[in-house]
């Protein structure tokens, strides 16, 4: 019975995780954030290297960063001067990945009533990334530049652990690669040392369930679609 309950709790924490794009202003206690990060630090890493570093932004610190990035994004000439330091997405899209990407994008825009012709509306929605979708806490993740591909795999497990630990406390998240374009602004605002490289950002808070965008549930391939059992 106990094992069954544990399974249900863990499964629910994982399967209820989704990217939330509208948050309540309700503050998240610092001790809760510290506990989430403490739990997540148990994520595996090669030879226990623990390649993660986290900057937690709230209040004015979060607003200053959001203001700086939003201003750069709103100016097309200035935005073009900012490029990602690493390729998050493939340089050439092929099926089925491009189809999945397009579907989730258009599903979100459809919920928000945004058509293909409404470029301004889509840009405004994208800009909400830089305000952490109004979450009370924003997390910025960096990695030492000396670390290689294996450590980035480790980092993914750390990020997932944060999101699952947050769900276990009734909190929600949105991992955000959108910040990578503006890594130079983040480096300046956070006074990052030269050896640290931006990985991504993450919004953390309580989901605003009244917002239509938070009703989006992305599809997943069934197990037979991506697994082969060999005996």
Buried (B, 14 or more C-beta within 10 A) or exposed (E): EEEEEEEEEEEEBEEEBBBBBBBBEEEBEEEBBEBBBEBBBEBEBEEEEBBBBBBBBBEEBBEEBBEBBBEBBEEEEEBEEBEBBEEEEEEEEEEEEEEBEEEBEEEBBEBBEBEEEBEEBBEEBEBBBBBBBBBBBBBBBBBBEEBEEEBEEBBEBBBBBBBBBBBBBEBBBBBBBBBBBBBBBBBEBBEBEEEBBBBBBBBBBBBBEEBEBBEBEEEEEEEEEEEEEEE
